[in-house]
């Protein structure tokens, strides 16, 4: 992330931080505790006690974090003996990450700070089948517009506040639309990155010291480690496309790619909404498709080939309707057919049967529901899925009763926010980010 010291512009814009200072596991542990402590902060003694590090080691780490701009003093706390303890806090504005949710028909981009707080958002229509050049051009245009609006160029003066909305239209939404034609200017300057002084080429994000990179989440299956797509259901033309490397070249910043459900599960886990340390939950995402994100033992479970969570393609009806994956009677095709017919109760019942299979297999703590379709009738889906799981628990005499079913927090931004956490989580010691 660079070896430069903290940089502050003369225009009053946001300061950048030397994010390269976070180069060790111990530093990440300390940074994670600073984030968890919030604005109240945490003392060096407490950091030593919770990490198991020596006070001298903690002092060296926190000194580097303060020098780099990632930590600052948050006042003093009364001590039971001796002088009052100085407490430290995380500086959220010292780092930012872009989160991108590439859906089959929509693009949503958020900008978050180190706390995970959304400081800007844009969204627009998208056709995932329009071709790589058009889709990558849309991502670049929207991401550059959002970063420039909120953070300015090269850390210069921002053109928008940081209250969760960008300056692009009402609610911070853009009007980006991708059909069969690439956006204007998308055919030239491929791979151009920001030049000196924060200038950008035809493509590329502004060079802002606090910008970590871009996390992208989209329907699977895909290779998370290499950032290469497989046969995205309904869009076989993406098979084998190196999305991570293509976007990194175009945007000029690091890029991480994962499935939408994995990103959402990571974001929910980091936020501490469910599961807790060592806990487990399944996040079921029902939108233009159906998938699951799994958190087992407190960490996102992707499987050896990022194949875990292909929940929508478990077969419930052997002679059922043909699914776009090639099988018959998949839960996705059955559920989406009920949605299309306006039969919400039936869609929830089908989803509940499939969720019951998952609960019986993994014995998870809680089922979370999300996605655009669930957002349209959250109570109906939570009730319908819950009733199926309740009935199953009664039949089987499950100890402790049925697994609770809830609608996930963070609404329709859950995937985009989780995509940003793909970059932030490792910074704070999360190995599953």
C-alpha positions in Angstrom: 0.0 0.0 0.0 3.0 2.3 -0.2 5.7 3.3 2.1 5.0 7.0 2.3 4.2 8.7 5.5 0.9 10.2 6.3 0.0 12.9 3.8 -2.2 16.0 4.3 -3.2 18.3 1.6 -3.3 22.0 1.9 -6.9 22.2 0.6 -8.4 20.8 3.8 -9.3 17.4 2.3 -9.0 14.1 4.0 -5.7 12.9 5.2 -4.2 9.7 3.8 -2.6 7.1 6.0 0.4 4.8 5.6 -1.6 1.6 5.3 1.5 -0.3 4.7 2.3 -0.1 8.4 -0.2 -2.9 8.9 2.3 -5.6 7.9 2.0 -8.1 10.8 -0.5 -10.3 12.5 0.1 -8.5 15.8 -0.5 -5.1 14.3 -3.8 -6.3 12.8 -4.9 -7.7 16.2 -4.2 -4.3 17.8 -6.0 -2.5 15.0 -9.0 -4.8 15.3 -9.3 -4.1 19.0 -9.1 -0.3 18.4 -12.0 -0.6 15.9 -14.0 -2.7 18.3 -13.5 -0.1 21.1 -15.1 2.6 19.1 -14.9 6.3 20.0 -14.3 5.5 23.7 -11.0 4.0 22.9 -8.8 1.5 24.7 -5.7 1.8 26.8 -2.3 0.2 25.9 -2.5 -2.0 29.0 -5.9 -3.4 27.9 -4.4 -4.0 24.4 -1.6 -6.0 26.0 -4.0 -8.0 28.2 -6.3 -8.9 25.3 -3.6 -9.7 22.7 -1.2 -11.4 25.1 1.6 -9.1 23.8 4.1 -7.5 26.1 3.5 -3.8 27.0 6.7 -2.9 25.1 5.4 -4.6 21.9 2.1 -2.8 22.2 3.8 0.5 22.7 5.8 0.0 19.5 2.8 -1.0 17.5 0.6 1.8 18.7 3.4 4.3 18.1 3.6 3.2 14.5 -0.2 3.3 14.1 -0.3 6.9 15.5 2.6 8.0 13.3 0.8 6.5 10.3 -2.5 8.3 11.1 -4.4 5.1 11.8 -4.8 5.7 15.6 -5.1 8.8 17.8 -5.4 9.6 21.4 -9.0 9.6 22.8 -8.4 11.1 26.2 -7.4 9.7 29.6 -9.1 7.1 31.8 -8.9 7.0 35.6 -6.5 4.4 36.9 -6.8 2.3 40.1 -3.2 3.3 40.8 -0.6 5.6 39.3 -1.2 8.1 36.6 -4.4 8.1 34.4 -4.1 5.8 31.4 -4.1 7.3 27.9 -6.6 5.6 25.7 -6.3 5.3 21.9 -8.9 5.1 19.2 -9.1 4.2 15.5 -9.2 7.0 13.0 -11.9 5.9 10.6 -11.3 8.4 7.9 -7.7 7.3 7.6 -8.7 4.5 5.2 -11.5 3.8 2.7 -12.6 0.9 0.6 -15.0 0.6 -2.4 -17.6 -2.1 -2.3 -19.2 -3.2 -5.6 -22.3 -5.4 -5.9 -22.6 -6.7 -9.5 -26.1 -8.2 -9.8 -27.6 -9.5 -13.0 -29.5 -6.3 -13.6 -28.2 -3.8 -11.2 -24.9 -2.2 -10.1 -24.5 -0.8 -6.5 -21.3 0.8 -5.3 -20.6 2.0 -1.8 -17.6 3.8 -0.2 -16.9 2.9 3.4 -14.4 4.1 6.0 -12.3 1.9 8.3 -15.3 1.5 10.7 -17.3 0.1 7.9 -19.6 3.2 7.8 -21.0 4.0 4.4 -19.9 7.5 3.4 -21.2 7.4 -0.1 -23.3 5.3 -2.4 -24.4 5.1 -6.1 -26.4 2.6 -8.0 -27.9 2.1 -11.4 -29.2 -0.4 -13.9 -26.9 -3.0 -15.4 -27.1 -5.9 -17.9 -24.6 -8.5 -16.9 -24.9 -10.0 -20.3 -23.9 -6.8 -22.1 -20.3 -8.0 -22.3 -17.1 -7.5 -20.3 -16.1 -4.2 -21.8 -19.5 -2.6 -21.1 -19.8 -4.0 -17.6 -16.2 -3.1 -16.6 -16.7 0.4 -18.1 -19.8 0.9 -15.9 -18.0 -0.2 -12.7 -15.1 2.1 -13.5 -17.4 5.1 -14.3 -19.5 4.7 -11.2 -16.7 3.9 -8.8 -14.6 6.8 -10.1 -17.5 9.2 -9.8 -18.3 8.1 -6.3 -14.7 8.3 -5.0 -14.1 11.7 -6.6 -17.4 13.1 -5.3 -16.7 12.0 -1.7 -12.9 12.1 -1.3 -11.9 14.4 -4.2 -8.7 13.8 -6.2 -5.4 12.9 -4.5 -7.0 13.6 -1.1 -8.0 17.0 -2.2 -11.2 18.8 -1.2 -14.3 16.7 -1.3 -17.3 17.7 -3.3 -19.7 15.9 -1.1 -20.3 15.3 2.6 -19.8 12.1 4.4 -23.3 11.4 5.6 -23.8 8.3 3.6 -24.8 9.9 0.3 -22.8 11.1 -2.7 -23.5 14.2 -4.8 -24.8 12.2 -7.7 -28.6 12.7 -7.7 -31.1 12.1 -4.9 -30.1 9.6 -2.4 -26.6 9.4 -3.8 -27.8 7.2 -6.7 -26.3 7.4 -10.2 -28.1 6.9 -13.4 -25.5 4.5 -14.8 -27.1 2.2 -17.4 -25.4 -0.5 -19.4 -27.1 -2.0 -22.4 -25.3 -3.6 -25.3 -23.0 -0.6 -25.9 -20.0 0.3 -23.8 -20.2 3.7 -22.0 -18.8 6.7 -23.8 -15.0 6.6 -23.8 -14.8 3.0 -22.8 -12.9 1.9 -25.9 -9.7 3.9 -25.2 -7.1 4.0 -22.6 -7.6 0.5 -21.2 -5.7 -0.1 -18.0 -4.8 3.6 -17.6 -4.2 4.4 -13.9 -4.0 7.5 -11.9 -1.0 9.6 -12.7 1.0 12.0 -10.5 -1.0 14.6 -8.7 -4.2 12.6 -8.6 -4.9 12.9 -12.3 -6.6 9.9 -14.0 -6.5 8.5 -17.5 -9.5 7.5 -19.5 -9.9 4.8 -16.8 -8.7 4.5 -13.3 -9.5 5.8 -9.8 -8.0 8.9 -8.4 -4.8 8.3 -6.4 -6.0 9.0 -2.9 -3.6 7.8 -0.1 -6.5 6.5 2.1 -8.0 4.3 -0.7 -7.3 0.6 -0.1 -8.9 -0.7 -3.2 -12.1 -2.2 -4.5 -14.0 -5.3 -3.4 -16.4 -6.8 -6.0 -19.2 -9.3 -5.2 -21.4 -11.0 -7.8 -23.2 -14.3 -8.4 -21.1 -17.4 -8.6 -19.7 -19.8 -9.1 -16.2 -18.3 -9.2 -12.6 -18.9 -8.1 -12.2 -16.5 -5.1 -8.4 -17.1 -4.9 -7.7 -16.2 -8.5 -10.6 -13.8 -9.1 -11.7 -15.8 -12.1 -15.4 -16.3 -12.9 -16.9 -19.7 -13.8 -20.3 -20.4 -15.5 -22.4 -17.7 -13.8 -25.9 -19.1 -13.9 -27.6 -17.6 -16.9 -24.4 -15.9 -18.2 -22.1 -18.7 -19.5 -20.1 -16.2 -21.5 -18.3 -15.1 -18.4 -16.8 -18.6 -17.9 -13.1 -18.2 -17.4 -13.0 -14.4 -17.3 -10.2 -12.9 -15.1 -12.4 -10.3 -13.5 -10.0 -9.4 -10.7 -7.0 -8.7 -12.9 -9.1 -7.0 -15.6 -10.6 -4.6 -13.0 -7.3 -4.0 -11.2 -5.7 -3.0 -14.5 -8.6 -0.7 -15.4 -9.0 0.9 -12.0 -5.3 1.1 -11.0 -5.9 -0.2 -7.4 -6.0 -3.6 -5.7 -9.2 -5.6 -6.4 -10.7 -8.6 -4.6 -13.5 -10.7 -6.0 -15.9 -13.0 -4.2 -19.4 -14.4 -4.5 -22.2 -12.1 -3.4 -23.4 -14.4 -0.7 -19.9 -14.8 0.8 -19.4 -11.1 0.8 -22.7 -10.5 2.6 -22.0 -13.2 5.2 -18.5 -11.6 5.9 -20.0 -8.1 6.3 -22.7 -9.4 8.7 -20.1 -11.4 10.7 -17.8 -8.4 10.9 -20.6 -6.2 12.1 -21.3 -8.7 14.9 -25.0 -8.9 14.1 -25.1 -12.6 14.3 -23.1 -15.7 15.2 -20.7 -14.0 17.5 -17.2 -15.3 18.0 -17.1 -19.0 17.0 -20.8 -18.9 16.1 -22.5 -20.0 12.9 -25.2 -18.8 10.6 -26.5 -19.1 7.0 -27.3 -16.0 5.0 -29.9 -16.9 2.3 -30.0 -14.3 -0.5 -33.1 -14.2 -2.7 -33.0 -11.7 -5.5 -32.5 -12.3 -9.2 -31.1 -15.7 -8.1 -30.7 -17.7 -4.9 -27.6 -18.5 -2.9 -26.2 -18.9 0.6 -23.3 -17.5 2.5 -22.1 -19.7 5.4 -20.3 -18.6 8.5 -19.1 -21.6 10.5 -17.0 -21.4 13.6 -17.0 -17.6 13.3 -15.5 -17.5 9.8 -16.8 -17.5 6.2 -16.8 -21.0 4.8 -16.0 -20.9 1.1 -14.9 -24.5 0.5 -11.8 -25.8 -1.3 -12.9 -24.3 -4.6 -15.1 -21.4 -3.5 -18.0 -23.8 -4.2 -19.7 -23.7 -0.9 -23.1 -22.0 -0.7 -24.5 -23.0 -4.1 -27.7 -23.3 -2.2 -30.0 -22.5 -5.0 -29.1 -25.5 -7.0 -30.0 -28.3 -4.6 -32.6 -30.4 -6.3 -36.0 -30.6 -4.5 -38.1 -32.0 -7.3 -36.5 -34.6 -9.7 -39.1 -34.1 -12.5 -39.5 -30.4 -11.8 -39.0 -27.5 -14.3 -35.6 -27.0 -16.0 -33.2 -24.7 -14.2 -30.7 -22.5 -16.1 -28.0 -24.5 -14.4 -29.1 -27.5 -16.5 -30.8 -29.5 -13.7 -34.4 -30.0 -13.0 -36.4 -28.9 -9.9 -33.7 -26.8 -8.2 -34.9 -24.7 -5.3 -33.9 -21.6 -7.2 -36.2 -22.3 -10.2 -39.1 -23.4 -8.0 -38.7 -20.4 -5.7 -38.4 -17.8 -8.5 -41.4 -19.3 -10.3 -43.5 -18.7 -7.2 -42.2 -15.2 -6.9 -43.0 -14.5 -10.6 -46.5 -15.8 -10.0 -47.0 -13.5 -7.0 -47.2 -16.5 -4.6 -45.1 -15.2 -1.8 -46.3 -17.8 0.7 -45.3 -20.6 -1.7 -41.9 -19.0 -2.4 -41.3 -18.8 1.4 -42.4 -22.4 1.9 -40.0 -23.7 -0.8 -37.2 -21.5 0.6 -38.0 -23.0 4.1 -37.8 -26.6 2.9 -34.4 -25.9 1.4 -33.3 -24.0 4.5 -34.4 -27.0 6.6 -32.1 -29.3 4.6 -29.2 -26.9 5.3 -30.0 -26.6 9.0 -30.2 -30.4 9.2 -26.8 -30.8 7.5 -24.9 -28.1 9.4 -26.8 -27.6 12.7 -26.3 -23.8 12.4 -27.3 -21.2 15.0 -29.5 -18.9 12.9 -30.9 -18.4 9.4 -30.7 -14.9 8.0 -32.7 -13.8 5.0 -31.8 -11.0 2.6 -31.9 -9.9 -1.0 -34.1 -7.7 -3.1 -37.1 -10.1 -3.2 -37.0 -10.7 0.6 -36.8 -6.9 1.1 -40.2 -6.6 -0.8 -42.0 -8.8 1.9 -39.6 -9.4 4.8 -42.2 -10.4 7.4 -43.8 -12.9 5.0 -40.6 -14.6 4.2 -39.3 -14.7 7.8 -42.7 -16.1 8.9 -42.9 -18.6 6.1 -39.4 -20.0 6.4 -39.7 -20.0 10.2 -42.9 -22.1 10.1 -41.3 -24.8 8.0 -38.3 -24.9 10.4 -40.6 -25.0 13.4 -42.5 -27.9 12.0 -39.3 -29.8 11.2 -37.9 -29.2 14.7 -41.2 -30.5 16.3 -41.1 -33.7 14.1 -37.5 -34.4 14.9 -37.7 -33.3 18.6 -34.7 -31.1 18.1 -33.0 -30.1 21.4 -33.3 -26.4 22.1 -36.2 -25.9 19.6 -36.2 -24.6 16.0 -33.4 -22.5 14.6 -34.4 -18.8 14.6 -35.1 -17.1 11.3 -34.5 -13.3 10.9 -34.2 -10.8 8.1 -30.6 -9.7 7.9 -29.6 -6.2 8.9 -28.2 -3.6 6.4 -31.0 -4.0 3.9 -30.3 -4.1 0.2 -26.7 -2.7 0.7 -25.6 -5.9 2.6 -23.7 -7.3 -0.4 -22.0 -4.1 -1.4 -21.0 -3.4 2.2 -19.7 -6.9 2.5 -17.7 -6.5 -0.7 -15.9 -3.6 0.9 -15.1 -5.8 3.9 -13.3 -8.2 1.6 -10.5 -5.5 1.7 -11.0 -4.2 5.3 -11.4 -7.5 7.2 -7.8 -8.7 6.7 -6.5 -5.3 7.8 -8.1 -6.1 11.2 -6.9 -9.6 11.5 -9.8 -11.4 9.8 -8.2 -14.3 7.9 -11.5 -15.1 6.1 -11.7 -11.6 4.5 
